[in-house]
Amino acid sequence: MANFNYLKAAIKRKNVSLQTIADACGMTKGYLSQLINDKVKRPSAQKLEALHRYLQLEYPIKDKKVGVIFGKFYPLHTGHIYLIQRAISQVDELYIILCSDTKRDEALFHDSAMSRQPTINDRMRWLLQTFKYQKNIHIELLEEDGIPSYPHGWDEWSERVKSLFNDKGIAPNCVYSSQPQDVKMYRDLFNLDTVLIDPDRHFMNVSSTQIRQAPLKNWHYIPTEVRPFFVRTVAILGGESSGKSTLVNKLANVFNTTSAWEFGREYVFSHLGGDERALQFSDYDKIALGQAQYIDFAVKYANRVAFIDTDFVTTQAFCKKYEGKEHPFVQAMINNYRFDLVILLENNTPWVADGLRHLGSVGQRRDFQQMLITLLKKNHIKFVPITSADYDERYLQCIDLVRQLINPQEHTS
């Protein structure tokens, strides 16, 4: 009797109900269920053809070469991509098995220079996004919790892999790897030959360990879909006419990267006729959302670091100043968007009236600055104050702070 586990896998990927599929293919749900569970002795060729057509599978069924790759992808790098692209050029279907172990992954993070820990969802997203246009590449998750750490625990690990293969209808012909030491185990435990791709790393001399230890130094090995995770973000804060926008532009230029402009100024000009006095409480969530979109765009296309002109704390400060209360949506954005470096400029540069500003007196500028400090402390946000009124001195201080952020090893004694 035929093994139709591959149909189960295709149905799961389709993510529709059995009833929907049965109706589309001219059969009952019961017949479909029996069919995919190998309980129909003589399946109807007509129904099989309809089912394969609906699931976008070849019919009549041809022998396919199926490859499998195991990896933590912690993080995904161009060496992995080279291995995967070489493999898919040699097989009809390729399964990438993302291996996850909670304790091991936490230990890898604590021994790294990464500013935050990649989640399983982060790693799954990197793979799915990178290979989204190659429909014959499939991503599956293997949870390895409780198995003795590598290089031990091969027997327990292989049983879990076999269970995953059975559940997902995966029947590989070979394993693709760059690790010669694993070849014997794949043959002994799965009766699978291993195709080694660039084991000496002549073509792509990089490892996940190297990237974890110095992600920005190894920036050119980090794929496009992974880079936003490692981008360092620098927010420049300050009151009106404190020189934020000019400074952000200069820093983005010198570090050859992106910046997120202050969306609030654009919103006031385009929606309120260029006068902040027309702001209402209901405007602040729209301003915060627009600012978030600017930030996301800047981070996505950044070169190692992205500069942010005004953050959500500043938006909240304006809301509190003009409306007398804080906005819950803005607070949610404060909680969700945390920056690697927050620089607070002292509000002691000459005030310039540009038609959008209304807090120009000495008292107003001092009060707003204190409000920013209070909100930063309330939200447990560390910040670096820059008190010099000299523009060039501010610029040089910021450059030094950003260089420390990007290359901390060069600034430790």
N, C-alpha and C positions, 0 to 999 in steps of 0.2 A: 504494500500500500504506500502511496506517495506521502512524503513529508511536506506539509504545507505551512510550516512555521514561518517561512518567508512571507506568506500572505498575512499572517498575524502581525508581523512587523510592519508591513505596508499599510495595514488597516490602522495601526496605532499612529503611524506617521500622518495618515490622512486626517485623523482626529474627528471622525464622524461616527455616528451610532451604527450598529449592525443593521438595525431596521432600515436606516437610510440607504445603506449599501445594498441590502437585499431588494428593496423596492426598485432601485436603479438598475439592478442586474436581472430582474425578472425571476426572483426566487423567494422562498419564505425565509424568515429570520432563523427558524429552526434548521432548515437545510443548510444555510450558510454557516451556522454555528457548528453543525456536525462536520461539514466539509473542512473547515480550517482546523478542526481537532482530529482530523484523519479518521473519521468514523463512517465515511461514505466509501463503500467498496468500489463502485464504478461511477465516478463523478461524470456528470454530463459535460461533454466537450463544449457544448454551446454555452452552458452556464459558466464554465471555467473561462472561456474566451471573454464573455461579458464582464466577469469579475476582474480579469487581468486588464482589460481595456479601461475599466472604471478606475482601477488603482494605478494606471499608467505603467503597467508592467508588460514585458515582452511575452507574446504568446504566438505560436507554440513555445514552450519553455526550452531554452537552450542552455547548455552547460556554460556557466559563467565562472570566471576566475575571480575569487573574492579574497581581498587582503585585509589584514587587521594591523593596527598600530596601537600600542599602549603608551601612555605617558601622563605625567602630572601636569605638564604645561603650566609650570609655576615660576615664571610666566611663559606664555607662548612666545617664541622668538623665530627669527628667520631661518635658523637651522632646522627647527621643526617643520617650517613651511617647505623648505627644500626637500626634506624627507617625504613629506606628504605628497607633494607634487610629483616627485619621482615615482612614488608608489602608485598613484592614481593613473599614471601614464602606462602602467604595466598590468593593471587589473580592470575588470568591468565594474566592480563595486569595492569601495573601501570603507571600513568601519574604524573610526577613531574612538578608542576607549579612554575616556578621561578618568583617571584614577584619583580617588580622594580618600584621605585618612585624616581625621580631625586633629589628633595629637601630633602626627608627623608634620602636617601643614602648619600648625601653630609654631612648632619648633623651627621650621624653616624660616618663618616670618621673624621670629625673635632673634635669629642669627643673621638677619639680613639688614640692609640699609634702606629698606622700603619704608615709606612713611605710613602706609596702611596695609592691612592684610588683604590679599585677593580672596574673595569668596568663591564658592563653587559656581555660583551664578555668573560671577565675573569671568571665570575661565571658560565656562560653557558659552557665554556670549562672545568671547574673543574667537572661539573656534567657529561658531555658527555664522558670525558676521564675516569672517575671513573667507569662508568657503561657501557662502550662501548661493553663489551662482553655479556651483558644481553639484548638481543634484545626485550624482552617484557617490558622493561622500556623505557618510552618515555619522552622527556624533551620539555616543551612548555614555552613560555614567556608570562607573564601577566603584562602589563604596567599599573601602578596604579596612574600615575600623575593626579592631579586634584581632587582626592578623599580625603575627610577629613581623617586625620591620625587616626590610630588605638588607642583606641578601638571604634572610631566613624566611620561613613560612611559605615556601613554594607550594607545598601540597595543599594547604588551606586556601591559598590564593587561587590555585588552579581549579579547585572545586567551585569557588565563587564565580570564576570566569566561565566555566562550563555551564553553570546555572544561568548566567546572563545570556550566553549564546543560545541556550535552549529557549529562554523566555522571549528573546528578540528574533528568533529565527535566523541566527547568524551561523553560516557554515563556511568558515574560511579555508582557503587552500594554502595560505602562507602568512607568515608574520614579517612585517617590515620593521627594521630597527637599525640603530647606529651603534648598538652595544654588543660587541663580540662575546662578552662573558655570559650573555643570556641565551645564546644559540642552543646549547645542549639542553637546557631546561625546556625550551619551547618544543624541541623535538621529543624529549622523553615524556613530557606531561600532556602534550596535545597532538603528538605525531605530526607536527607541522614543521616544514622547512622554513628557515629564516633567510630573508634577503637583506644583506647588510648594505646600507647606503652611507657612503662617506664616513666610515668608522674612525678614520684618522683625522677627520675634520679639516681636510685640505681645502675644500670648497667654502665651508662656512665655519670658521674657527670661533665658535661661541658656545656657551652653555647657559642653562638657567641660573646656575650658581653665580657665574660672572655677572649676570644682569641683576640678580638679587643683591649682590654686594656693591654694585656701582651702576645703577640703572641709567643715570644721565651720562655717565662716561661711555656707556655702551649703547647710546641712543640709536645709532645707525643699524643696530641689530634688532631693535624693537619694532614690530609691525605697526602699520597705520592704525589698526583697530585697537591696539593695546596701548599706544602712546598716551592717550588722554588719562589713563590710570596713573601714569608716572609723572605727568606734568606738575611742576611746582607752581602754585598760585600766589601772587603777591598783590594784596589789596592796599591801595593808597587812600587814606582817609583824611578828612579835614573839613573845616567849615567853608563857607562861601569865600571865594577869592583867595584860597590858601595855596593855589598853584598846583592842584592835583592833576588837572587835565593835561597841562603842559608837561609836567614831570612824567606822567604815564606815557605820553607820546615819545618823549626823549628816551625813556628806559626801553620801551618796545623797539625803538629804532636801533639803539646801541646793542641790544641783545638779539637783534634780528628775529623778532617774534611778534606775537599777536597781543592785542589789548582789547578790553571790553570798556566801551565808553559809558558815560553816565546816562542811563536811559531816562532818568527823571527830567533832565534838561530838555531832551528831545520831546518828551511827553508834554511838558509844560508849553513848549513852543507850538506843537502840532495840535494839541487838544484844548489848550486854555488861553490861547492868544498871547502866549509869552509872558504871563503874569502869574507868579506863584500864589497870589492872593485869591485866585479862583479855585485853588485846590479844595477838594472835598474828601471826607473820610473814605468814600467809595473809590477814590482814585488810587489809593496807595497799594492795593493788591495788584492792580494793573501795572503800576510802575515796578513793583517787585517782580512780577512775572516777566515783564520785558527785560529787566536787568538780568534775570536768570538766563534768558535766552541768549543775551549778549555774552554772558560768561561762558555758557556751554559752547557757543560757537568759537570763542577765543581759545578755550581749552582744547577743543577738538583739533584745531589747526596750529597749535603752538609748537614752537621749537624749544622744548625742555621747560620753559617757564612762560606763564601768561600773566599780564598785568591788568589789574581790575581798578577802574576809576570809580570809586565810591562803592561801598558795600551795603548790605541790608540793615546794618546797625545805623548807618547814616540816614537811610530812608525812614527807619523807625524814629530817629531823632527829629526829623522834619515833621513827621506825623504827630509826635508828642508836642512839638513846639506849636504847630498850627491848630491841632484838633484837641489838644489837652489830654490825649489818651493814646495808648499803644494799639497797633493793629494786629489781630491774631494771625492773619495770613503772613504778614511781614515777619512776625516772630517765628512762624514755622520755617520760613526761608532762612532766618538767622540760624536756626537749629540744624538745618540740613546742609547749608553751604558753609564749610569751614575752610579757611585759607591757611596756607603754610607759613606765610609771613604777612603780618598786618603792620603797616607803618602809619603812624598818626602824625601828621604835620601840624606844628603849632600855628595857630591862626594869627600870625604876627607880620605877615607880608602886607604890602599896600592893598587896600580894598579898591576894586575896580567895579564901577557901576556898568553893567552890561544890559540892563533892562529886565533881567530875570532874577536879580538878587535884591533882597530887602532886609538883610541882617547886617548892616554895615557899620553901626555904631560900635564903639569900643566895648560897651556893656553887653550888647547883643552878641558880639563875636565871642567874648569871654564866656557868657552863659551857654552858648551853643557848644563851645569846646568842652565845657565841664559836663554837659549832657552826654556828649559822645563818650567821654571817659567813664561816666557812671554806667552807661549802657554796656560798654565793653566789659567792664568789671562784673556787672550783673550777669552777663552771659558767659563769664569765665573765658574770655578771649584775650590771649596774651598779645601785647602790642609793643612796638618799639617807637618811642617818641623821638621826633626830630625837631629840635627847638630853634635851630639857627634860622635867622631871617634872610640869610644870603642864599640866593637861588643856586649858585654854583656849588656852594658847600653842601646844600641839601642834596643836590644831584650826585655828588661824589660819595656822600654818606650812603645814599640808596644803592649805588653801584656796589659798594663794598658789602652791604648787607645781602644783596642778591647773589653776589659771588660766593659768599659764605654758605648761602642756601644751596646753591648748585654744586659747589665743590667743597664740602665740609672738611675733607681730608687735608686740603691745602691750607686750611685755616686753624688746624689743631696743633698744639705744641706738645 
